[in-house]
Amino acid sequence: MNHYSNPLNEIKKFFINKSSLSQLILINIIVWLIIRIISVILFLFNNEGGIQHLIIWLGVPANLDLLITRPWTLFTYMFLHYDFWHILFNMLWLFWFGKIFLEYLSSRQLVSTYILGGLAGAILYVISYNIFPVYRDVFPNSVALGASASVMAIIVAIAFYVPNYTIHLMFIGPIKIKYIAIVSVILDFMMIRSGNSGGHIAHLGGALWGLYFIYLLKKGKDINRYFYGFNFKKIFKPFFKTKKSKFTNVHYNYNNKRPDSDENYNYKKVEKQEKIDKILDKISKSGYESLTKAEKEFLFKMSNRN
C-alpha cells in the first residue's frame, strides 16, 4: 500500500533534524530574509541606496585596498544573496548534492568543503580581477556575493568521489553526477565573458577546491582534519537556539575530572563515531594493515569500551 508523503512534512522533518546541511541552508535563508526585510524598511524611508551599502559591506570586494579593511567579507559573502532566484537555485543544488555528499562523507567534511570552497572562489575572483587587464575599469567597485562557489565545491567534490553515482533528471533520464559536474564547470568557463564574469570565476575557484579536496582524500590525506579542533556548531548555535530544560544532564569525563553537559557529550560522541567510520572505511578499501599506529590504537580502545 502506497502512503502519500506530504512534501511540507518532509521539509519540516529535514529542518527539524538540524543536520549540517539543513543548518547551512537555513543560515542562507535567514540572512536573505534579513536583507530583504531591511531593503523594504529602507525603501519606506526613501533610502534604497542603503541596501547597496549593506551588500557592499558584506560582499567580498575585488579591490585589495577595500578587502584589507573588510576581511570578514571572505566569509560573509558565501551566505549573502539578494535576488530570490539566486538563492533558490543555490539552495536547491546545495540540498540535492549535499544529501549525496552526506551518504559517503561526514557532516564536518561538508561544512569545511562549503567554507573552504567559498574561500577558494573568493581568492580566485580577487586575483583574477587584479591581474587581468579586461577588469581594470571595473575591479575598483566590483563585489561578489552568493553561495555558488561553495555549492560548486560540494558538487565537484562528491561527483569525483563517487563519479558513477546516478540520478534521474526530468526529461533527460538517468545521468552520472560526474557529467553534471563536468558540464557545470565547462559552462562556467565559457560564461566568463558574460555580465557575471566574477561570479563564474568564483564558481571555478570552488570547483578547483572540491577537486583538490577529493584528490587529497583519495591519497589518504583528509584536509578536513585541520578542522577537528574547530567547532562549527558554535557559529551556527545563535541561529538554532533550543528551549533549555530546567535540569541539565551531565556526563562525567574521567580524563579531565570535569563533568560534560549534554551538548558537549553528544558532540564528542558524534566526533568519535565519525572517526570510527572513517577508519572502517579505510579498512574496507585498503585493509587493516593500511592503518597508522594511532588509528589501530584508537580502534582497539573503542572496541574495548563497555
ABEGO torsion letter per residue (X at the ends): XBBBBBAAAAAAAAAAAGBAAAAAAAAAAAAAAAAAAAAAAAAAAGBAAAAAAAAAAABBBABAAAAAABAAAAAAAAABBABAAAAAAAAAAAAAAAAAAAAABBAAAAAAAAAAAAAAAAAAAAAAAAABAAAAAAAAABBBBEAAAAAAAAAAAAAAABAABBBBBBGAEBBBAAAAAAAAAAAAAAAAABAAAAAAAAAAAAAAAAAAAAAAAAAGBBAAAAAAABBAAAAAAAABBBBBBABBBBBBBAAAGBBBBAAAAAAAAAAAAAAAAAAAAAAAAAEAAABBAAAAAAAAAAAABX
